[in-house]
Amino acid sequence: MHKARYIRTGSIVLASTMKSGDYFGIFQCEHCKTDLILTQEHKRHGKIVSAFFKHREAENDFQKRCPLRVENNSDKSNKEKKSNKSKELQSV
Ligand SMILES: [Zn+2]
C-alpha cells in the first residue's frame, strides 16, 4: 500500500514522498490501525520498486483480515496456511 497515517503529523502521507528522516517515524494503516513498515524504493530483479508501506504482524483477526494487507493476496494456498499454523503452535 502507498498511503498511511503518519502518527507524528496525524495526516495521510504517500510512501513516495517520505524523506530519509521519516523512515524512523510511526505509520499506521487507516483501516486496521496496524503499525506499518515503510520500505524504501529499491531495485528488484532489475526493476525499480517504489516506496511502500507494509503491515507488521497482525495481533488480532481484524488486523489479519485487513483488505489493505498485501500478504492476503498470497495467503490462499493450503501450504502457507499450514506453515502459519505450525508457527502459532510453536509460539504457544
Ligand atoms: Zn491494515
PDB file of the backbone (N, CA, C, O) and the ligand in Angstrom, with CONECT records:
HET     ZN  A 101       1
ATOM      1  N   MET A   1       0.842  -1.192   0.000  1.00  0.00           N
ATOM      2  CA  MET A   1       0.000   0.000   0.000  1.00  0.00           C
ATOM      3  C   MET A   1       0.880   1.245   0.000  1.00  0.00           C
ATOM      4  O   MET A   1       2.024   1.211   0.453  1.00  0.00           O
ATOM      5  N   HIS A   2       0.344   2.317  -0.501  1.00  0.00           N
ATOM      6  CA  HIS A   2       1.173   3.505  -0.671  1.00  0.00           C
ATOM      7  C   HIS A   2       0.760   4.668   0.227  1.00  0.00           C
ATOM      8  O   HIS A   2       1.476   5.662   0.347  1.00  0.00           O
ATOM      9  N   LYS A   3      -0.404   4.526   0.853  1.00  0.00           N
ATOM     10  CA  LYS A   3      -0.868   5.593   1.741  1.00  0.00           C
ATOM     11  C   LYS A   3      -0.962   5.089   3.173  1.00  0.00           C
ATOM     12  O   LYS A   3      -1.306   3.931   3.412  1.00  0.00           O
ATOM     13  N   ALA A   4      -0.651   5.973   4.130  1.00  0.00           N
ATOM     14  CA  ALA A   4      -0.748   5.589   5.530  1.00  0.00           C
ATOM     15  C   ALA A   4      -0.893   6.832   6.397  1.00  0.00           C
ATOM     16  O   ALA A   4      -0.637   7.954   5.960  1.00  0.00           O
ATOM     17  N   ARG A   5      -1.313   6.599   7.639  1.00  0.00           N
ATOM     18  CA  ARG A   5      -1.384   7.722   8.568  1.00  0.00           C
ATOM     19  C   ARG A   5      -0.041   7.867   9.272  1.00  0.00           C
ATOM     20  O   ARG A   5       0.458   6.929   9.894  1.00  0.00           O
ATOM     21  N   TYR A   6       0.524   9.045   9.163  1.00  0.00           N
ATOM     22  CA  TYR A   6       1.799   9.334   9.800  1.00  0.00           C
ATOM     23  C   TYR A   6       1.480   9.871  11.194  1.00  0.00           C
ATOM     24  O   TYR A   6       0.893  10.944  11.336  1.00  0.00           O
ATOM     25  N   ILE A   7       1.871   9.115  12.220  1.00  0.00           N
ATOM     26  CA  ILE A   7       1.461   9.443  13.583  1.00  0.00           C
ATOM     27  C   ILE A   7       1.984  10.809  14.025  1.00  0.00           C
ATOM     28  O   ILE A   7       1.298  11.531  14.749  1.00  0.00           O
ATOM     29  N   ARG A   8       3.168  11.160  13.605  1.00  0.00           N
ATOM     30  CA  ARG A   8       3.770  12.411  14.052  1.00  0.00           C
ATOM     31  C   ARG A   8       2.933  13.623  13.642  1.00  0.00           C
ATOM     32  O   ARG A   8       2.784  14.576  14.408  1.00  0.00           O
ATOM     33  N   THR A   9       2.394  13.575  12.434  1.00  0.00           N
ATOM     34  CA  THR A   9       1.627  14.721  11.939  1.00  0.00           C
ATOM     35  C   THR A   9       0.126  14.451  11.958  1.00  0.00           C
ATOM     36  O   THR A   9      -0.678  15.378  11.863  1.00  0.00           O
ATOM     37  N   GLY A  10      -0.248  13.183  12.080  1.00  0.00           N
ATOM     38  CA  GLY A  10      -1.658  12.825  12.098  1.00  0.00           C
ATOM     39  C   GLY A  10      -2.317  12.893  10.742  1.00  0.00           C
ATOM     40  O   GLY A  10      -3.539  12.783  10.637  1.00  0.00           O
ATOM     41  N   SER A  11      -1.528  13.071   9.707  1.00  0.00           N
ATOM     42  CA  SER A  11      -2.125  13.178   8.380  1.00  0.00           C
ATOM     43  C   SER A  11      -1.762  11.986   7.509  1.00  0.00           C
ATOM     44  O   SER A  11      -0.840  11.228   7.811  1.00  0.00           O
ATOM     45  N   ILE A  12      -2.504  11.840   6.429  1.00  0.00           N
ATOM     46  CA  ILE A  12      -2.259  10.742   5.498  1.00  0.00           C
ATOM     47  C   ILE A  12      -1.125  11.132   4.558  1.00  0.00           C
ATOM     48  O   ILE A  12      -1.136  12.208   3.961  1.00  0.00           O
ATOM     49  N   VAL A  13      -0.157  10.246   4.438  1.00  0.00           N
ATOM     50  CA  VAL A  13       1.007  10.553   3.602  1.00  0.00           C
ATOM     51  C   VAL A  13       1.209   9.469   2.541  1.00  0.00           C
ATOM     52  O   VAL A  13       0.703   8.354   2.667  1.00  0.00           O
ATOM     53  N   LEU A  14       1.940   9.813   1.520  1.00  0.00           N
ATOM     54  CA  LEU A  14       2.289   8.864   0.473  1.00  0.00           C
ATOM     55  C   LEU A  14       3.704   8.344   0.716  1.00  0.00           C
ATOM     56  O   LEU A  14       4.604   9.116   1.050  1.00  0.00           O
ATOM     57  N   ALA A  15       3.895   7.058   0.551  1.00  0.00           N
ATOM     58  CA  ALA A  15       5.210   6.463   0.800  1.00  0.00           C
ATOM     59  C   ALA A  15       6.289   7.136  -0.045  1.00  0.00           C
ATOM     60  O   ALA A  15       7.416   7.326   0.415  1.00  0.00           O
ATOM     61  N   SER A  16       5.945   7.493  -1.267  1.00  0.00           N
ATOM     62  CA  SER A  16       6.943   8.041  -2.183  1.00  0.00           C
ATOM     63  C   SER A  16       7.387   9.447  -1.798  1.00  0.00           C
ATOM     64  O   SER A  16       8.402   9.931  -2.300  1.00  0.00           O
ATOM     65  N   THR A  17       6.641  10.113  -0.912  1.00  0.00           N
ATOM     66  CA  THR A  17       7.013  11.482  -0.534  1.00  0.00           C
ATOM     67  C   THR A  17       7.807  11.524   0.766  1.00  0.00           C
ATOM     68  O   THR A  17       8.182  12.602   1.228  1.00  0.00           O
ATOM     69  N   MET A  18       8.062  10.370   1.356  1.00  0.00           N
ATOM     70  CA  MET A  18       8.773  10.329   2.633  1.00  0.00           C
ATOM     71  C   MET A  18      10.260  10.572   2.428  1.00  0.00           C
ATOM     72  O   MET A  18      10.864  10.086   1.472  1.00  0.00           O
ATOM     73  N   LYS A  19      10.844  11.351   3.369  1.00  0.00           N
ATOM     74  CA  LYS A  19      12.282  11.599   3.310  1.00  0.00           C
ATOM     75  C   LYS A  19      12.992  10.636   4.258  1.00  0.00           C
ATOM     76  O   LYS A  19      12.366   9.944   5.061  1.00  0.00           O
ATOM     77  N   SER A  20      14.320  10.615   4.137  1.00  0.00           N
ATOM     78  CA  SER A  20      15.067   9.621   4.918  1.00  0.00           C
ATOM     79  C   SER A  20      14.794   9.724   6.415  1.00  0.00           C
ATOM     80  O   SER A  20      14.763   8.706   7.108  1.00  0.00           O
ATOM     81  N   GLY A  21      14.596  10.939   6.921  1.00  0.00           N
ATOM     82  CA  GLY A  21      14.314  11.114   8.340  1.00  0.00           C
ATOM     83  C   GLY A  21      12.974  10.540   8.756  1.00  0.00           C
ATOM     84  O   GLY A  21      12.758  10.239   9.930  1.00  0.00           O
ATOM     85  N   ASP A  22      12.074  10.388   7.794  1.00  0.00           N
ATOM     86  CA  ASP A  22      10.739   9.882   8.101  1.00  0.00           C
ATOM     87  C   ASP A  22      10.710   8.371   8.277  1.00  0.00           C
ATOM     88  O   ASP A  22       9.723   7.809   8.752  1.00  0.00           O
ATOM     89  N   TYR A  23      11.794   7.723   7.893  1.00  0.00           N
ATOM     90  CA  TYR A  23      11.788   6.261   7.942  1.00  0.00           C
ATOM     91  C   TYR A  23      11.807   5.720   9.371  1.00  0.00           C
ATOM     92  O   TYR A  23      11.598   4.529   9.601  1.00  0.00           O
ATOM     93  N   PHE A  24      12.061   6.621  10.328  1.00  0.00           N
ATOM     94  CA  PHE A  24      12.029   6.175  11.721  1.00  0.00           C
ATOM     95  C   PHE A  24      10.701   6.524  12.382  1.00  0.00           C
ATOM     96  O   PHE A  24      10.496   6.241  13.562  1.00  0.00           O
ATOM     97  N   GLY A  25       9.814   7.129  11.630  1.00  0.00           N
ATOM     98  CA  GLY A  25       8.512   7.517  12.158  1.00  0.00           C
ATOM     99  C   GLY A  25       7.577   6.326  12.293  1.00  0.00           C
ATOM    100  O   GLY A  25       7.867   5.221  11.834  1.00  0.00           O
ATOM    101  N   ILE A  26       6.451   6.587  12.935  1.00  0.00           N
ATOM    102  CA  ILE A  26       5.461   5.532  13.089  1.00  0.00           C
ATOM    103  C   ILE A  26       4.308   5.788  12.129  1.00  0.00           C
ATOM    104  O   ILE A  26       3.739   6.879  12.089  1.00  0.00           O
ATOM    105  N   PHE A  27       3.979   4.764  11.362  1.00  0.00           N
ATOM    106  CA  PHE A  27       2.892   4.852  10.401  1.00  0.00           C
ATOM    107  C   PHE A  27       1.842   3.807  10.744  1.00  0.00           C
ATOM    108  O   PHE A  27       2.152   2.726  11.245  1.00  0.00           O
ATOM    109  N   GLN A  28       0.595   4.154  10.463  1.00  0.00           N
ATOM    110  CA  GLN A  28      -0.480   3.235  10.793  1.00  0.00           C
ATOM    111  C   GLN A  28      -1.411   3.051   9.610  1.00  0.00           C
ATOM    112  O   GLN A  28      -1.656   3.975   8.834  1.00  0.00           O
ATOM    113  N   CYS A  29      -1.929   1.824   9.491  1.00  0.00           N
ATOM    114  CA  CYS A  29      -2.924   1.546   8.457  1.00  0.00           C
ATOM    115  C   CYS A  29      -4.211   2.283   8.811  1.00  0.00           C
ATOM    116  O   CYS A  29      -4.663   2.239   9.955  1.00  0.00           O
ATOM    117  N   GLU A  30      -4.798   2.956   7.828  1.00  0.00           N
ATOM    118  CA  GLU A  30      -6.050   3.678   8.057  1.00  0.00           C
ATOM    119  C   GLU A  30      -7.179   2.732   8.415  1.00  0.00           C
ATOM    120  O   GLU A  30      -8.091   3.089   9.160  1.00  0.00           O
ATOM    121  N   HIS A  31      -7.112   1.544   7.888  1.00  0.00           N
ATOM    122  CA  HIS A  31      -8.224   0.614   8.056  1.00  0.00           C
ATOM    123  C   HIS A  31      -8.143  -0.169   9.363  1.00  0.00           C
ATOM    124  O   HIS A  31      -9.106  -0.192  10.129  1.00  0.00           O
ATOM    125  N   CYS A  32      -7.014  -0.806   9.624  1.00  0.00           N
ATOM    126  CA  CYS A  32      -6.948  -1.727  10.760  1.00  0.00           C
ATOM    127  C   CYS A  32      -6.063  -1.216  11.897  1.00  0.00           C
ATOM    128  O   CYS A  32      -5.974  -1.848  12.950  1.00  0.00           O
ATOM    129  N   LYS A  33      -5.406  -0.069  11.684  1.00  0.00           N
ATOM    130  CA  LYS A  33      -4.593   0.557  12.731  1.00  0.00           C
ATOM    131  C   LYS A  33      -3.335  -0.241  13.099  1.00  0.00           C
ATOM    132  O   LYS A  33      -2.704   0.013  14.125  1.00  0.00           O
ATOM    133  N   THR A  34      -2.991  -1.191  12.258  1.00  0.00           N
ATOM    134  CA  THR A  34      -1.742  -1.911  12.480  1.00  0.00           C
ATOM    135  C   THR A  34      -0.562  -1.002  12.144  1.00  0.00           C
ATOM    136  O   THR A  34      -0.633  -0.203  11.210  1.00  0.00           O
ATOM    137  N   ASP A  35       0.510  -1.127  12.899  1.00  0.00           N
ATOM    138  CA  ASP A  35       1.719  -0.384  12.561  1.00  0.00           C
ATOM    139  C   ASP A  35       2.248  -0.855  11.216  1.00  0.00           C
ATOM    140  O   ASP A  35       2.153  -2.032  10.868  1.00  0.00           O
ATOM    141  N   LEU A  36       2.804   0.083  10.474  1.00  0.00           N
ATOM    142  CA  LEU A  36       3.311  -0.247   9.148  1.00  0.00           C
ATOM    143  C   LEU A  36       4.812  -0.020   9.081  1.00  0.00           C
ATOM    144  O   LEU A  36       5.372   0.801   9.807  1.00  0.00           O
ATOM    145  N   ILE A  37       5.441  -0.762   8.198  1.00  0.00           N
ATOM    146  CA  ILE A  37       6.863  -0.582   7.958  1.00  0.00           C
ATOM    147  C   ILE A  37       7.015   0.133   6.624  1.00  0.00           C
ATOM    148  O   ILE A  37       6.485  -0.308   5.604  1.00  0.00           O
ATOM    149  N   LEU A  38       7.738   1.228   6.645  1.00  0.00           N
ATOM    150  CA  LEU A  38       7.971   1.965   5.409  1.00  0.00           C
ATOM    151  C   LEU A  38       9.181   1.364   4.698  1.00  0.00           C
ATOM    152  O   LEU A  38      10.291   1.355   5.230  1.00  0.00           O
ATOM    153  N   THR A  39       8.948   0.873   3.507  1.00  0.00           N
ATOM    154  CA  THR A  39      10.027   0.254   2.738  1.00  0.00           C
ATOM    155  C   THR A  39      10.475   1.222   1.654  1.00  0.00           C
ATOM    156  O   THR A  39       9.670   1.709   0.860  1.00  0.00           O
ATOM    157  N   GLN A  40      11.760   1.487   1.639  1.00  0.00           N
ATOM    158  CA  GLN A  40      12.315   2.444   0.690  1.00  0.00           C
ATOM    159  C   GLN A  40      12.266   1.929  -0.741  1.00  0.00           C
ATOM    160  O   GLN A  40      12.198   0.725  -0.989  1.00  0.00           O
ATOM    161  N   GLU A  41      12.302   2.861  -1.660  1.00  0.00           N
ATOM    162  CA  GLU A  41      12.387   2.488  -3.063  1.00  0.00           C
ATOM    163  C   GLU A  41      13.650   1.653  -3.279  1.00  0.00           C
ATOM    164  O   GLU A  41      14.725   2.001  -2.792  1.00  0.00           O
ATOM    165  N   HIS A  42      13.507   0.559  -4.006  1.00  0.00           N
ATOM    166  CA  HIS A  42      14.672  -0.301  -4.231  1.00  0.00           C
ATOM    167  C   HIS A  42      14.520  -1.034  -5.562  1.00  0.00           C
ATOM    168  O   HIS A  42      13.476  -0.986  -6.212  1.00  0.00           O
ATOM    169  N   LYS A  43      15.595  -1.708  -5.939  1.00  0.00           N
ATOM    170  CA  LYS A  43      15.574  -2.468  -7.191  1.00  0.00           C
ATOM    171  C   LYS A  43      15.349  -3.936  -6.914  1.00  0.00           C
ATOM    172  O   LYS A  43      15.955  -4.501  -6.003  1.00  0.00           O
ATOM    173  N   ARG A  44      14.483  -4.556  -7.691  1.00  0.00           N
ATOM    174  CA  ARG A  44      14.237  -5.971  -7.536  1.00  0.00           C
ATOM    175  C   ARG A  44      14.141  -6.595  -8.914  1.00  0.00           C
ATOM    176  O   ARG A  44      13.315  -6.185  -9.729  1.00  0.00           O
ATOM    177  N   HIS A  45      14.970  -7.572  -9.175  1.00  0.00           N
ATOM    178  CA  HIS A  45      15.039  -8.219 -10.480  1.00  0.00           C
ATOM    179  C   HIS A  45      15.205  -7.192 -11.591  1.00  0.00           C
ATOM    180  O   HIS A  45      14.616  -7.313 -12.665  1.00  0.00           O
ATOM    181  N   GLY A  46      16.021  -6.177 -11.310  1.00  0.00           N
ATOM    182  CA  GLY A  46      16.310  -5.173 -12.324  1.00  0.00           C
ATOM    183  C   GLY A  46      15.231  -4.119 -12.494  1.00  0.00           C
ATOM    184  O   GLY A  46      15.378  -3.190 -13.289  1.00  0.00           O
ATOM    185  N   LYS A  47      14.138  -4.267 -11.740  1.00  0.00           N
ATOM    186  CA  LYS A  47      13.060  -3.279 -11.845  1.00  0.00           C
ATOM    187  C   LYS A  47      13.012  -2.442 -10.573  1.00  0.00           C
ATOM    188  O   LYS A  47      13.325  -2.921  -9.483  1.00  0.00           O
ATOM    189  N   ILE A  48      12.619  -1.195 -10.733  1.00  0.00           N
ATOM    190  CA  ILE A  48      12.508  -0.323  -9.565  1.00  0.00           C
ATOM    191  C   ILE A  48      11.162  -0.545  -8.876  1.00  0.00           C
ATOM    192  O   ILE A  48      10.100  -0.449  -9.490  1.00  0.00           O
ATOM    193  N   VAL A  49      11.245  -0.843  -7.593  1.00  0.00           N
ATOM    194  CA  VAL A  49      10.037  -0.972  -6.785  1.00  0.00           C
ATOM    195  C   VAL A  49       9.903   0.318  -5.981  1.00  0.00           C
ATOM    196  O   VAL A  49      10.774   0.649  -5.177  1.00  0.00           O
ATOM    197  N   SER A  50       8.826   1.031  -6.200  1.00  0.00           N
ATOM    198  CA  SER A  50       8.683   2.308  -5.497  1.00  0.00           C
ATOM    199  C   SER A  50       8.375   2.084  -4.018  1.00  0.00           C
ATOM    200  O   SER A  50       7.932   1.007  -3.619  1.00  0.00           O
ATOM    201  N   ALA A  51       8.615   3.107  -3.224  1.00  0.00           N
ATOM    202  CA  ALA A  51       8.442   3.001  -1.775  1.00  0.00           C
ATOM    203  C   ALA A  51       7.007   2.609  -1.440  1.00  0.00           C
ATOM    204  O   ALA A  51       6.062   3.022  -2.111  1.00  0.00           O
ATOM    205  N   PHE A  52       6.863   1.803  -0.389  1.00  0.00           N
ATOM    206  CA  PHE A  52       5.514   1.384   0.005  1.00  0.00           C
ATOM    207  C   PHE A  52       5.485   1.058   1.494  1.00  0.00           C
ATOM    208  O   PHE A  52       6.526   0.919   2.137  1.00  0.00           O
ATOM    209  N   PHE A  53       4.283   0.939   2.022  1.00  0.00           N
ATOM    210  CA  PHE A  53       4.090   0.578   3.419  1.00  0.00           C
ATOM    211  C   PHE A  53       3.699  -0.888   3.508  1.00  0.00           C
ATOM    212  O   PHE A  53       2.944  -1.410   2.687  1.00  0.00           O
ATOM    213  N   LYS A  54       4.239  -1.528   4.531  1.00  0.00           N
ATOM    214  CA  LYS A  54       3.955  -2.953   4.717  1.00  0.00           C
ATOM    215  C   LYS A  54       3.440  -3.163   6.136  1.00  0.00           C
ATOM    216  O   LYS A  54       3.965  -2.591   7.092  1.00  0.00           O
ATOM    217  N   HIS A  55       2.403  -3.991   6.261  1.00  0.00           N
ATOM    218  CA  HIS A  55       1.843  -4.259   7.595  1.00  0.00           C
ATOM    219  C   HIS A  55       2.814  -5.058   8.449  1.00  0.00           C
ATOM    220  O   HIS A  55       3.514  -5.945   7.960  1.00  0.00           O
ATOM    221  N   ARG A  56       2.843  -4.728   9.735  1.00  0.00           N
ATOM    222  CA  ARG A  56       3.544  -5.607  10.671  1.00  0.00           C
ATOM    223  C   ARG A  56       2.658  -6.801  10.958  1.00  0.00           C
ATOM    224  O   ARG A  56       1.533  -6.877  10.465  1.00  0.00           O
ATOM    225  N   GLU A  57       3.159  -7.734  11.753  1.00  0.00           N
ATOM    226  CA  GLU A  57       2.394  -8.927  12.079  1.00  0.00           C
ATOM    227  C   GLU A  57       1.085  -8.552  12.781  1.00  0.00           C
ATOM    228  O   GLU A  57       1.056  -7.683  13.652  1.00  0.00           O
ATOM    229  N   ALA A  58       0.016  -9.221  12.385  1.00  0.00           N
ATOM    230  CA  ALA A  58      -1.289  -8.910  12.967  1.00  0.00           C
ATOM    231  C   ALA A  58      -1.376  -9.406  14.401  1.00  0.00           C
ATOM    232  O   ALA A  58      -0.863 -10.472  14.743  1.00  0.00           O
ATOM    233  N   GLU A  59      -2.042  -8.606  15.237  1.00  0.00           N
ATOM    234  CA  GLU A  59      -2.217  -9.002  16.629  1.00  0.00           C
ATOM    235  C   GLU A  59      -3.585  -9.597  16.882  1.00  0.00           C
ATOM    236  O   GLU A  59      -3.808 -10.229  17.915  1.00  0.00           O
ATOM    237  N   ASN A  60      -4.500  -9.403  15.952  1.00  0.00           N
ATOM    238  CA  ASN A  60      -5.834  -9.983  16.095  1.00  0.00           C
ATOM    239  C   ASN A  60      -6.424 -10.274  14.715  1.00  0.00           C
ATOM    240  O   ASN A  60      -5.839  -9.932  13.687  1.00  0.00           O
ATOM    241  N   ASP A  61      -7.601 -10.918  14.718  1.00  0.00           N
ATOM    242  CA  ASP A  61      -8.221 -11.330  13.458  1.00  0.00           C
ATOM    243  C   ASP A  61      -8.570 -10.154  12.559  1.00  0.00           C
ATOM    244  O   ASP A  61      -8.452 -10.233  11.337  1.00  0.00           O
ATOM    245  N   PHE A  62      -8.998  -9.071  13.179  1.00  0.00           N
ATOM    246  CA  PHE A  62      -9.384  -7.902  12.392  1.00  0.00           C
ATOM    247  C   PHE A  62      -8.188  -7.379  11.596  1.00  0.00           C
ATOM    248  O   PHE A  62      -8.302  -7.049  10.416  1.00  0.00           O
ATOM    249  N   GLN A  63      -7.047  -7.312  12.269  1.00  0.00           N
ATOM    250  CA  GLN A  63      -5.840  -6.853  11.588  1.00  0.00           C
ATOM    251  C   GLN A  63      -5.405  -7.860  10.521  1.00  0.00           C
ATOM    252  O   GLN A  63      -4.915  -7.495   9.453  1.00  0.00           O
ATOM    253  N   LYS A  64      -5.598  -9.123  10.846  1.00  0.00           N
ATOM    254  CA  LYS A  64      -5.198 -10.185   9.922  1.00  0.00           C
ATOM    255  C   LYS A  64      -6.006 -10.129   8.641  1.00  0.00           C
ATOM    256  O   LYS A  64      -5.491 -10.438   7.566  1.00  0.00           O
ATOM    257  N   ARG A  65      -7.267  -9.738   8.746  1.00  0.00           N
ATOM    258  CA  ARG A  65      -8.158  -9.731   7.579  1.00  0.00           C
ATOM    259  C   ARG A  65      -8.174  -8.399   6.850  1.00  0.00           C
ATOM    260  O   ARG A  65      -8.975  -8.215   5.933  1.00  0.00           O
ATOM    261  N   CYS A  66      -7.332  -7.491   7.222  1.00  0.00           N
ATOM    262  CA  CYS A  66      -7.329  -6.173   6.589  1.00  0.00           C
ATOM    263  C   CYS A  66      -7.169  -6.303   5.074  1.00  0.00           C
ATOM    264  O   CYS A  66      -6.222  -6.935   4.606  1.00  0.00           O
ATOM    265  N   PRO A  67      -8.082  -5.712   4.305  1.00  0.00           N
ATOM    266  CA  PRO A  67      -8.013  -5.811   2.838  1.00  0.00           C
ATOM    267  C   PRO A  67      -6.797  -5.097   2.257  1.00  0.00           C
ATOM    268  O   PRO A  67      -6.416  -5.340   1.113  1.00  0.00           O
ATOM    269  N   LEU A  68      -6.198  -4.226   3.040  1.00  0.00           N
ATOM    270  CA  LEU A  68      -5.036  -3.486   2.545  1.00  0.00           C
ATOM    271  C   LEU A  68      -3.736  -4.243   2.784  1.00  0.00           C
ATOM    272  O   LEU A  68      -2.669  -3.833   2.327  1.00  0.00           O
ATOM    273  N   ARG A  69      -3.844  -5.347   3.504  1.00  0.00           N
ATOM    274  CA  ARG A  69      -2.674  -6.153   3.813  1.00  0.00           C
ATOM    275  C   ARG A  69      -2.266  -6.938   2.568  1.00  0.00           C
ATOM    276  O   ARG A  69      -3.043  -7.741   2.050  1.00  0.00           O
ATOM    277  N   VAL A  70      -1.070  -6.706   2.104  1.00  0.00           N
ATOM    278  CA  VAL A  70      -0.636  -7.309   0.842  1.00  0.00           C
ATOM    279  C   VAL A  70      -0.533  -8.827   0.958  1.00  0.00           C
ATOM    280  O   VAL A  70      -0.823  -9.556   0.009  1.00  0.00           O
ATOM    281  N   GLU A  71      -0.127  -9.282   2.107  1.00  0.00           N
ATOM    282  CA  GLU A  71       0.085 -10.719   2.287  1.00  0.00           C
ATOM    283  C   GLU A  71      -1.170 -11.536   2.028  1.00  0.00           C
ATOM    284  O   GLU A  71      -1.081 -12.712   1.674  1.00  0.00           O
ATOM    285  N   ASN A  72      -2.342 -10.925   2.200  1.00  0.00           N
ATOM    286  CA  ASN A  72      -3.604 -11.637   1.998  1.00  0.00           C
ATOM    287  C   ASN A  72      -3.731 -12.202   0.587  1.00  0.00           C
ATOM    288  O   ASN A  72      -4.372 -13.231   0.373  1.00  0.00           O
ATOM    289  N   ASN A  73      -3.117 -11.520  -0.364  1.00  0.00           N
ATOM    290  CA  ASN A  73      -3.230 -11.954  -1.750  1.00  0.00           C
ATOM    291  C   ASN A  73      -2.576 -13.303  -1.993  1.00  0.00           C
ATOM    292  O   ASN A  73      -3.008 -14.061  -2.862  1.00  0.00           O
ATOM    293  N   SER A  74      -1.553 -13.598  -1.242  1.00  0.00           N
ATOM    294  CA  SER A  74      -0.819 -14.841  -1.480  1.00  0.00           C
ATOM    295  C   SER A  74      -1.084 -15.856  -0.370  1.00  0.00           C
ATOM    296  O   SER A  74      -0.350 -16.832  -0.214  1.00  0.00           O
ATOM    297  N   ASP A  75      -2.134 -15.609   0.389  1.00  0.00           N
ATOM    298  CA  ASP A  75      -2.403 -16.437   1.564  1.00  0.00           C
ATOM    299  C   ASP A  75      -3.434 -17.522   1.279  1.00  0.00           C
ATOM    300  O   ASP A  75      -4.033 -18.077   2.201  1.00  0.00           O
ATOM    301  N   LYS A  76      -3.640 -17.824  -0.008  1.00  0.00           N
ATOM    302  CA  LYS A  76      -4.739 -18.737  -0.322  1.00  0.00           C
ATOM    303  C   LYS A  76      -4.312 -20.204  -0.434  1.00  0.00           C
ATOM    304  O   LYS A  76      -5.153 -21.101  -0.392  1.00  0.00           O
ATOM    305  N   SER A  77      -3.039 -20.440  -0.574  1.00  0.00           N
ATOM    306  CA  SER A  77      -2.597 -21.831  -0.687  1.00  0.00           C
ATOM    307  C   SER A  77      -2.609 -22.517   0.676  1.00  0.00           C
ATOM    308  O   SER A  77      -2.320 -21.906   1.705  1.00  0.00           O
ATOM    309  N   ASN A  78      -2.953 -23.805   0.654  1.00  0.00           N
ATOM    310  CA  ASN A  78      -3.018 -24.566   1.907  1.00  0.00           C
ATOM    311  C   ASN A  78      -1.652 -24.666   2.564  1.00  0.00           C
ATOM    312  O   ASN A  78      -1.526 -24.673   3.788  1.00  0.00           O
ATOM    313  N   LYS A  79      -0.651 -24.742   1.731  1.00  0.00           N
ATOM    314  CA  LYS A  79       0.706 -24.890   2.231  1.00  0.00           C
ATOM    315  C   LYS A  79       1.044 -23.749   3.197  1.00  0.00           C
ATOM    316  O   LYS A  79       1.589 -23.957   4.281  1.00  0.00           O
ATOM    317  N   GLU A  80       0.700 -22.546   2.760  1.00  0.00           N
ATOM    318  CA  GLU A  80       1.026 -21.389   3.576  1.00  0.00           C
ATOM    319  C   GLU A  80       0.221 -21.395   4.875  1.00  0.00           C
ATOM    320  O   GLU A  80       0.734 -21.039   5.936  1.00  0.00           O
ATOM    321  N   LYS A  81      -1.049 -21.804   4.777  1.00  0.00           N
ATOM    322  CA  LYS A  81      -1.893 -21.866   5.964  1.00  0.00           C
ATOM    323  C   LYS A  81      -1.311 -22.833   6.977  1.00  0.00           C
ATOM    324  O   LYS A  81      -1.293 -22.573   8.180  1.00  0.00           O
ATOM    325  N   LYS A  82      -0.834 -23.956   6.457  1.00  0.00           N
ATOM    326  CA  LYS A  82      -0.262 -24.973   7.338  1.00  0.00           C
ATOM    327  C   LYS A  82       0.964 -24.440   8.071  1.00  0.00           C
ATOM    328  O   LYS A  82       1.124 -24.639   9.276  1.00  0.00           O
ATOM    329  N   SER A  83       1.814 -23.767   7.325  1.00  0.00           N
ATOM    330  CA  SER A  83       3.049 -23.272   7.956  1.00  0.00           C
ATOM    331  C   SER A  83       2.725 -22.196   8.977  1.00  0.00           C
ATOM    332  O   SER A  83       3.422 -22.045   9.980  1.00  0.00           O
ATOM    333  N   ASN A  84       1.653 -21.444   8.711  1.00  0.00           N
ATOM    334  CA  ASN A  84       1.242 -20.444   9.705  1.00  0.00           C
ATOM    335  C   ASN A  84       0.787 -21.104  10.995  1.00  0.00           C
ATOM    336  O   ASN A  84       1.064 -20.637  12.100  1.00  0.00           O
ATOM    337  N   LYS A  85       0.074 -22.214  10.806  1.00  0.00           N
ATOM    338  CA  LYS A  85      -0.474 -22.900  11.972  1.00  0.00           C
ATOM    339  C   LYS A  85       0.655 -23.463  12.845  1.00  0.00           C
ATOM    340  O   LYS A  85       0.647 -23.318  14.067  1.00  0.00           O
ATOM    341  N   SER A  86       1.605 -24.097  12.199  1.00  0.00           N
ATOM    342  CA  SER A  86       2.695 -24.691  12.987  1.00  0.00           C
ATOM    343  C   SER A  86       3.506 -23.599  13.682  1.00  0.00           C
ATOM    344  O   SER A  86       4.058 -23.807  14.763  1.00  0.00           O
ATOM    345  N   LYS A  87       3.567 -22.448  13.050  1.00  0.00           N
ATOM    346  CA  LYS A  87       4.256 -21.306  13.659  1.00  0.00           C
ATOM    347  C   LYS A  87       3.538 -20.908  14.959  1.00  0.00           C
ATOM    348  O   LYS A  87       4.160 -20.672  15.995  1.00  0.00           O
ATOM    349  N   GLU A  88       2.198 -20.846  14.855  1.00  0.00           N
ATOM    350  CA  GLU A  88       1.416 -20.473  16.023  1.00  0.00           C
ATOM    351  C   GLU A  88       1.614 -21.458  17.172  1.00  0.00           C
ATOM    352  O   GLU A  88       1.761 -21.075  18.332  1.00  0.00           O
ATOM    353  N   LEU A  89       1.614 -22.730  16.810  1.00  0.00           N
ATOM    354  CA  LEU A  89       1.756 -23.756  17.843  1.00  0.00           C
ATOM    355  C   LEU A  89       3.106 -23.638  18.536  1.00  0.00           C
ATOM    356  O   LEU A  89       3.221 -23.812  19.749  1.00  0.00           O
ATOM    357  N   GLN A  90       4.108 -23.344  17.747  1.00  0.00           N
ATOM    358  CA  GLN A  90       5.447 -23.236  18.330  1.00  0.00           C
ATOM    359  C   GLN A  90       5.541 -22.086  19.345  1.00  0.00           C
ATOM    360  O   GLN A  90       6.209 -22.183  20.374  1.00  0.00           O
ATOM    361  N   SER A  91       4.849 -21.010  19.009  1.00  0.00           N
ATOM    362  CA  SER A  91       4.990 -19.835  19.865  1.00  0.00           C
ATOM    363  C   SER A  91       4.147 -19.933  21.142  1.00  0.00           C
ATOM    364  O   SER A  91       4.323 -19.148  22.074  1.00  0.00           O
ATOM    365  N   VAL A  92       3.225 -20.913  21.172  1.00  0.00           N
ATOM    366  CA  VAL A  92       2.371 -21.030  22.368  1.00  0.00           C
ATOM    367  C   VAL A  92       3.120 -21.660  23.533  1.00  0.00           C
ATOM    368  O   VAL A  92       2.553 -21.832  24.612  1.00  0.00           O
TER     369      VAL A  92
HETATM  370 ZN    ZN A 101      -4.477  -2.595   7.506  1.00  0.00          ZN2+
END
